[in-house]
Amino acid sequence: MSNFITRVQPGDKRTLAQVDALLRQEGIERDANLDYTAAMMDDDYRVIATGSCFSSTLRCFAVDHAHQGEGLLNEIVSHLMEVQSARGNYHLFLYTKPSAAKFFADIGFYEIARVEGRLVFMENRRDGFSAYLRALAADKKDSGVSAAVIMNANPFTLGHQYLAEQAASACDTLHLFVVSEDASLIPAAVRKRLVAEGVAHLPGVILHDCGPYIISSATFPSYFLKDRETIIESQARLDLAVFARIAQALGISARYVGEEPQSQVTGIYNRVMQESLPAFGIRCVILPRKESGGKPISASTVRLCLQNGDFGALQQLVPASTLAYFESPEAAPVLERIRSAKDVVHY
């Protein structure tokens, strides 16, 4: 019997243990964000190669040292691409170590950005990121100062509005990017609409979708990084390498962010931005958070209010347009989703 590839079911502890052992040979930990894992088995049902998917990304590749050079990684990648094709996912992304980037380039993946010595972000479209940059460049202003804000806005709060107002007042054009991945309790289309309504009074604001190119927590390759701080810092550095290309396309010279003293993730992001953005000719401006009742306004607090039905408190935390949406019949399915969620703070 020859080698064969099979899907590893979440409850198959024996095979998953072999997958984990194989990944550890490469200094990789199996990512928590996986929706399909493939294993190549030998005649003795031992895992000799593996790879996984999450959404439109490929990740967690490893080949047993005794079988390297036999083309097994190519077979695993081909299998995963067939899985993605069956799902209707044709624009694919992967994260890999720099040492493996040439292999993926040889089979049709193109580099978007890298963090030297750590990871490379790639896609299977030659003109994917370039086309995204060209579309953005249509909104480039040839005069005046341009700045950027990036937000998830889950949902859009008075804190988000304050950040946009402060940034817009300090530049001629504000490019406001809204995370377009649908991985939040509030759908992407709703989040973008509430942002648009919440900044409609500000001149010079242009809204953009982040698309797949501004890194999100759901697609970040945490699996081969050693600890939480390293994961966050590497994610920030990769995000900034991508953002620098976007900033160049739009003539952006400053990025505005809100401080977050209680969040390790945001604290590390802000530190890395302060260290790294000036090298790209971009200022990093960190603004104090807007407060209500002596506490910083946060989207997680808003979601707790929505979960508890506390619309009285909500009025102090969100613009009138956001409040109007959640008081409308249209919001009923979203409110039900929020009320049913076990953890509205981190979702």
N, C-alpha and C positions, 0 to 999 in steps of 0.2 A: 504493500500500500504506500502511495506517495504522500507528501505533505499536503495538507488541506487547510482551508481557512474557514473558521466558524465564528458566529456571533457569540459573545460571552454574555450570558444572562446575569442580571444584577444579583440573583440569589445563588449563583454558582461560585461558592466560596473557594473551592479547590482550584478552579482555573484562575480566578481573580488573584489568588495568592501567588500563583506562578507568574501572572502578568506583573504583579507588584514587584516580585523578585527580579524579573527581567528589566523592568524600568529602573530599579535601584542600581543595577549594573551600570547604567548610563547616568547616574546621579539625578534621576527623575522620580518624582512622586506622582502617583495617579491623581489626575485632576478631579475635583469634586463636580465640575461642570461637564459632564459627559452624558450623551444620550445614545451612544452606540460604541461598543468596543469589539474589535476583531482580534482573533488570535489565530496564528498559524501553528498547527500541531504537527509533530513528527509521527513516525510509526508507533511510537510508544505513548502517544497522547501527551507529550510534553510540549509546552508553549515555547516556540523558538523565534517568534516575531510577533509584534503587536502594534496596533495603532487605533486611534479613536476619533470620534466626531463630537462636536457640540454645535448645534445650529449649522451655520455654513462654514465652520472652521474645522480643520484637521489638526490633531494634536496627539501627544503621548506616544511617540514612535520609539521602538527599540527592537534590536535584533540581537539574538544570542551571539556572544563573541565567537563561538565555535562555528557559526554559520554565516558570518559576515563575508561579503564578496560573492554570495550565491544568488543575488538578485531578489532576496526575500522582501526587502523594503519596498522595492518597486511593485511587487505583487500586492503587498498590503495597501499601498497608496492607490493602486488601480482598483482594488476591491472597495475602498472607502469612497472613491470618486463615483463608482457605480451606485453605491448606496445613496450618495448625495444627489446623483442624477435622478434616481427613482423618487426622491423627495421633491424634485423640482428645483434643487439648488445647483445652479450652474456657475455662479460667481463665488469662488471658494477662496478662503484665506487660511494661512497656516503660520504658526510661530515655531521656530526651530533654533537650535544652537548655531552660532556662526560656522562651526565645523561642518554642519550638514547642509548649509545654504547652497553650495555648488550642486549637490545632488538634486535638490529640488529645482534649481534653475535649469538643470539639464533635462528635466521632465516637464518643463513648461510653466514653472512658477517664476514670478518677477518680484524683485525686492522693492518694497515700499520705503522701509526705514530699518535702522538697526541701532542697537546699543552695543558698542564694541565690547567684545569679550563676554557678552551675556546672551543676546537673542536677536533674531532677525524676523521681521514681519513681512510676509509675502502674499501674493495673490496670483490667480491663474489667468489674469487678463493683462496682456501687454500694455494696453492703454487705459486700464481702469482708473488708477489714481491720477494719471495725467489728464484724463478726460474730466475728472472731478475738479481738478485745479483749473482747467480751462473754463469750465462752467462758472466757477467762483469768480474768475478774473473778469467776467462780464460786469460784475458789480464793483470793480476797482475804481476808486476815485483818483483822478490825476492831480488833485490839489487838496490842501488841507491835511489834517492829522486824522489817521484812522486807528481805531482801537478794537479790541475784541473782548467779548464775554462768552463763556461756555457754561451752559446750565442744563440740568435734567428737568428741573421745575416739576416736581412730583408731589404736590401741584405748585403752581406759581403763587408766591406769597408776597407780602409787603417787603420782606427781606430781599427777594429777587428783584422786585421793582426798585427798591432803593439802590441796589448795586447797579442796575441798568441806568438809573437817573444820574448817579454820580459819574459813571463812566461816560455817558452821553454828554454831560455838561463839560467834560474835559477834552472833548475831541469834536471834530467836524462830522465824522462818520463812525458809527458804532456797528460792527459786524457781530450780531448776536446769534450764536450757534445753539440750537436745541438738540439734545440727544434724541436720535430718531429710532433707536433700538426699542422694540416693544417688550421690555423686560421689567416694567414697573407696574404698580397697581393701577395707575392712571394711564390709559392708552396714549401712545405717542401723538396721535392726531389731536386729541383733547389737550394734551400738554402744550403743543405748539400753538393751538388756537388761543388758549388762555394767556400764553406769553404775548402773542400778537395783540390781544385786547388790552393787556396790562401795560404795554409800552406804546400804545397808539398815540399817546399825547406827546411823545418825545420825537423831536425832529432828528433826521439823519440816522435813524436806526434801520438796518437791513437785516432781516431774518434769514438764516440758513439752516438746512438740515445737516447734522453731523455726518450722516451716512455711516458707512462701515469704517471710516478712516480715523475718527477720533475715538480713542480706545475706551472701551467700557469694561466694567468689572466682569461681566458675563463672558467676554471673549479673551480675557487676558490669561496668558500661559503661566499660571502660578505653579504648575506642576514640577518645574525643574529648578525652582529657586528655594533656598535653604530655610528662610525664616520670613516672618510676616513683614518685617521692616524692609528686607531685601526685595520682597515681592512688590511692595508699594513703591519703593524708590525706582526699581527697574521699570515698572509700569509708567511712572511719571516721566522718566527719561525717554522712553519710547514715544509716549504721547507728545512730548515736547519736540522730538525729532520730526514727527509728522506735522505738528502744529507749525513748526518753523517754515516748512514748505508752503503751508496754507497762508501763513502770514506774508510770505514773500509774494505769493500770487495776488494778494489783496492790498499790499503796501501797509500792513499793520505794524505799528511801532510800539504798541503797549497792550498788555493783557491785564484785565481787572478781575480780581477774585476777592471773595469774602473770607475773613479770618474764621477759624473754627478751633478755639482753644480746647474743646472737649473731644475732638476727633483726631485720633492718631493718623488716620489716612490723610485727611485734609492738611494736617500739620506737616507731614512729610512732603506731600505734594507742594505746598507753599514754599517750603524750604528749598526743594529741588528747583522750583521755578525761579526763585530769587537767585539761586546759584547759576542756573543754566541759561535762562532767557537772554541776559545781557550779551552772551557770546553770539547770539543770533541778531543782535541789534534791537532787541525788544525789551522794554521796561516791564517789570512785574510790579503791579500796584495792588497791595493788599489793604482792603478797607475794613474798618471795624463793622461788626454785624449790627444791623438795626435791631433795636430791642422793643419789647412790649412787656410792661409790668416788671421791668428790671431784668428780663431774661431775653437772650437772643432769639429772634424769630427763626424757626426751622420748619422745613417741610414735614419732618417726622412728627413734630408737635401738632401741625395741622392735620395730619392723617389720624393721629390719636383723637383729636376733636371730632373728626368725621366718624370714626369708629364708634365713639361714645355718643354721637348725636348732639354734641355741645355746640350749637350754632351761635350761642351768645358769645362764647370765647372766640369762635372762628372769626367773628366780625372784626376782632382786634388784630388779626393775623394775616388777612388776605385782602386784596383789592376788591372793590365792588363787583368787578366783572367775574372774578373767581367765585365769590360768594353767590352771585346770581346763577352761575352754572350749577353749583351744588344744591341750590334750592329749587332747581327746575326738574320737571319730570324726566328730562333727557339723562340726568345724572343717576337715575335710580339703579341701573345695572352696575355702574361703577361704585356707588355707595354700598351696594350689596357685596361686591367683591372686597371692598375695604373692611366691612363689618365681619366678613367671614375669614379674613386673613388672621393667621396666628401671630404674626410679627409685622406690624405696620411701621415699626421704627426703622428696620433695616431693609425693607423691601422697596 
